[in-house]
Amino acid sequence: MWRYAICLIYFGSTVFADKKGINPTYYNVGGVLSSNESIAFFKDTISNLNFKDKYVPRGVTYHDYSILMDPNPIKTALNVCKDLIGHRVYAVVVSHPLTGELSPAAVSYTSGFYHIPVIGISSRDSAFSDKNIHVSFLRTVPPYSHQADVWVDVLKHFNYMKVIVIHSSDTDGRAILGRFQTTSQSIDEDVDRKVVVEQVIEFEPGLDSFTDKLMDVKGAQARVFLMYASKTDAEIIFRDATYLNMTTAGYVWMVTEQALDAANAPEGLLGLRLVNATNEHAHIQDSIYVLASAIRDMNTSEEIVAPPSDCDNSGSIWMTGRLLFDYVRRQRLDNGATGHVAFDDHGDRVHAEYDMVNVRAQGEHVAVGKYFYSKETQKMRLELKESEIIWMGRSPSKPEGFMIPTHLKVLTIEEKPFVYARRVDDESDCTSEEIPCPHYNANRVYCCKGFCMDLLRYLSKAINFTYSLALSPDGQFGNYIIRNLSAPGAKKEWTGLIGELVYERSDMIVAPLTINPERAEFIEFSKPFKYQGITILEKKPSRSSTLVSFLQPFSNTLWILVMVSVHVVALVLYLLDRFSPFGRFKLANIDGTEEDALNLSSAIWFAWGVLLNSGIGEGTPRSFSARVLGMVWAGFAMIIVASYTANLAAFLVLERPKTKLTGINDARLRNTMENLTCATVKGSAVDMYFRRQVELSNMYRTMEANNYDNAEQAIQDVKNGKLMAFIWDSSRLEFEAAQDCELVTAGELFGRSGYGVGLQKGSPWADLVTLAILDFHESGIMESLDNQWILRNNLLNCEENEKTPNTLGLKNMAGVFILVLAGIIGGIVLIVIEVVYKRHQIRKQKRMEIARHAADRWRGAVEKRKTLRAAILPSQRRAKSNGVKEAGTISLSVDRGVRRRDEPRVPRYLPAYTPDVSHLVV
C-alpha cells in the first residue's frame, strides 16, 4: 500500500516536473548490480542519502530501482528498458557480472542512447573511455591503462630511464603503451630524466610460446620489463622468461594487476593492485553520493526535465541527461569510501590508489609501497619501502636496470684533420695507425685515422670497451627535418649521425660533433674534448699583375704631372738659356765659339736625362739662371725616383694582401645586395646556429641556397674561386689555412662551442666517457693529439712565407719589358722613316745638282756667245763699210753648223732667247 502511494506521489512529481520552471522533487536512481547483497546495500545507501542534508536539499527525495545483472547482454538491455528507463531513472549504477563481459556495455549502449548517465563501479576496460561509443559512461574505477602513471613514478623513483614494454595487442594493451609513452615524455621536473622505451613487444592474446620474442630483447641494454598481459598469457611469458634466465639477478619485472595473479609469478616481481578494487559496496556509495552532489548543483542553476519513460520513444533527446553527465564529471569527493574521487574529461576515475606488491617465495604477495592522493600537495604521491623489497634472484640491493654493453657500435664521419678516410679493397690493407671503418649499411671498406680515431683508442683502453667503427650512412652530421611533408601525419625526424643515435641504431659517435641545444635535447654529450668556434674561410685576394704593374706606385694623376713637368722644365730651360746674355746662343754669336747653342730638343733631352739619372754629354745649360733651375729639377727627380723605387718594392716585393672580410659583422655579408657568395654545410651545427640567431636571418636566407652537402666541396670551391666565403668550424678552417697559404681565416671567432662524444639518452657510458676526457685533458693526452694532428704543418710555414720577399717574375715585370720592346720597335720605325726621308732628300739633291749643272753650262755658253759676238761685230761693221766679206763670217757660220759632242745643244737663234734659270738656284 505504501509503495503504491509512493508511485502516485512519483508520477505526480513527474507531472509537475514537466511544467516549465519547476524542477522535480523526486529522483529515481537505477542500479544493475551483480548480487542481491549489492542490491540491498544500494537500497540502504539511497535511503540513508535522503537524510543527509549535505547532499539532498530539503524537499528532495531519492528512490531506487535496481535489477540483477544477467550474463546475457540482450536480456540485460531489455531489463534496463523495462525496469529502469520505464520508471524514469535519472542515472544508472552498473556493476560487473560474475560471468561474461558484455553486459555492462549493453547497459551503457541502452542508457546512452537516451543520454542517461551510467556510473560503472567495476568495469575497467579502456573501451569505455571512448565517448563516441559510450557517450554517457562514467566510472569510479580507473581503466587498466592508468597503471602506466604509476609505472612512470616508480621508474623515476628507482632512476630507471630505459625500459622494455611487453603488452597484448588488444585495446587495453595498446592503451597502456600509449599512456605510458605520453606520460613518460611529459615529466616536468627534469627534461633530461625522460624514460626511454628501448623496445616494444606486442603479442596476440592466447600465447603458446614467447621464447622467440624474449630472445630478441635478451641482448638489449635495458633490464627493466613492464608487462601488461592477462593471467593466462602472463603464465606463458613467465615460464619462458624463467627458462631463458631472464628472471634472475639484474632483471626487474613490473606488471599490472592481471599478470600479478599468475600462478608462476617469479619471486622478486613487482606489481600493482588497485585499492578497493573488489569492494563493490564502497564504489556504490561513492557513485550515489557523486550523483546526488551533481543533481544538487544542477538543481540550483539548471532547468531539469524528467527523463524518458519508454525505450520505444526515440524521437527526442533528453538534454538534461547531457547536462547531468557534465555535472557528475566535474564532481569531487575528498573523503569518499574509495579515497579521493574525481573524473577526467573521459569520465574515468582519477586519483585512484594502488598498492605496490612484491612477490615472495611460494607466491606470497607483500605490499611494499603505496600510491595515494596527497591532500597537502593535491597530487598523487608514491611511498616505497625499498629495504623490504626482495628483487629478482633474491638480491637485497636494487639492480642497475640496464646491462652495460662492452661492445659498442661507433659511428664517425670524414672531416680533416679529425678523421681521414682512405678507401681500400680489404680491411687487411689498413696500416697500424688506421682503423677499419666500412661505410654504414654498404659494402665499401675504408681505413680511418686522425685525431678522433686516436681518441677512440684512448677511450677504449681507459673505460674498457670494444667497438666496431663505421662511417656516417649519408655523409652528414644530421639534421632535424620533416620527411614526406605532403603526407598526412608527417613529423620531424633526425638524419645522419644524430639520427642513428636517436633511433638507437648505434651506441656512440666519435667525430668533430658540435655540442648545441638542438642536438642535446635528443642525445647525450660528453664534456668537450676540444673547444672551438665558427670562423670564415676565404682565399687571399692576390693583387692582379697587369702589363702596367710598374706604373702602380704612382697614380695616373701623378704620372701626368711628372710628364707635364718634364716638358715644362725643358721649355723654361730653353727660354732661360736663349735669352740669357750668358747663354750658349748669345756667346755663339758674339765670340764665335764652337759650342752649339742650347736648342729646345737639347733642353728636353737634358730634362729627361736628369729625371732618369742618365749621363748628359751635351746640350747642358750654360747660363746661371738655367743651371739653378737644372739643380732644382735634379732634386725633384731624386725625390720622385726614390719614392717610385720604394713604392715599387712595396707593391711588387713586400706587399702582402689582407683579407677581404673583417668578420661575421662585415656589412658585405649582411647586405644581400652585395655580390658576395657565402655558404656553410646543410643541416650542420653552423646551419643550426644561423637559424637560431634572429639578427643573422637575412644573411641566412641569402646563403641557404648556396649551402653544400659537405665541407670538402665548399673548401675546394673556395680554392677555385667559385665560393668567396665558407663559414665553418674554426678547427677545420684554421687547419686548411695552415695547409694552403693561399687561404686565410677572416675575423674573430663567434658562436663558441666545443666538440663532444655523442651517446644515447641515458647511456651508462656517458659519465665514464666524460671522466675519461677530463682525465685526458689533465694528463696532456689532448695536447699531444693537438700537436700530432692539428698543429703539424702549422702556421709557421705561412708566417715564414709572409716574411720572405716575393721573387719577382715575368708576370710582375712584363710591362717593363714591353716598354723596352716598344722603344726598340719605335726606334726601328723611326730609323726606317729617317732612311726613307734621307733617300728622298738625296734624290731631290741630285735633281738640283743636275739642274744647277745645266744652268751653269747654259750660263757659260751664253757668256761665251756674248764674248764672241763682241769680238765679231766690229769686224763686220768694217767689212760692210768696205764691201768685203771677211773670212771670219764663214768661220762663224761653220761654227754654227758644227757642235762638239760634249757641248750642250744651243738654239739656233741664241741671241734672241736667253733661258731664265735663276729659279733653279738654291
Salt bridges, closest charged atoms under 4 A:
ASP64 OD2 - LYS43 NZ 2.79
ASP149 OD2 - ARG179 NH2 2.99
GLU189 OE1 - LYS156 NZ 3.64
ASP192 OD1 - LYS761 NZ 3.31
GLU202 OE1 - HIS167 NE2 3.42
GLU202 OE2 - ARG174 NH2 3.29
ASP240 OD1 - ARG239 NE 3.04
GLU257 OE2 - ARG124 NH2 2.56
ASP261 OD1 - ARG273 NH2 3.18
GLU267 OE1 - ARG394 NE 3.00
ASP297 OD1 - ARG296 NE 3.21
ASP326 OD1 - ARG329 NH2 3.53
ASP334 OD1 - HIS340 NE2 3.33
ASP345 OD1 - ARG329 NH1 3.53
ASP348 OD1 - ARG139 NE 2.81
GLU383 OE2 - ARG381 NH2 3.38
GLU386 OE2 - HIS157 NE2 2.86
GLU415 OE2 - ARG732 NH1 3.15
GLU433 OE2 - LYS449 NZ 3.35
GLU434 OE1 - ARG422 NH2 2.67
ASP454 OD1 - ARG457 NH1 3.11
GLU493 OE2 - ARG483 NE 2.56
GLU500 OE1 - ARG505 NE 3.00
GLU518 OE1 - ARG692 NH1 2.74
GLU595 OE1 - ARG584 NH1 1.92
GLU595 OE2 - ARG622 NH1 3.55
GLU655 OE2 - ARG543 NH2 3.93
ASP666 OD2 - ARG668 NH2 3.12
ASP687 OD2 - ARG691 NH2 2.88
ASP709 OD1 - LYS682 NZ 3.49
GLU712 OE2 - ARG732 NH2 2.55
GLU736 OE2 - ARG732 NE 3.05
ASP786 OD1 - LYS530 NZ 3.44
GLU802 OE2 - LYS540 NZ 2.42
GLU802 OE1 - ARG656 NE 3.11
GLU849 OE2 - ARG852 NH1 2.84
ASP856 OD1 - ARG859 NH1 2.95
ASP902 OD1 - ARG900 NE 3.52
GLU903 OE2 - ARG900 NH2 2.39
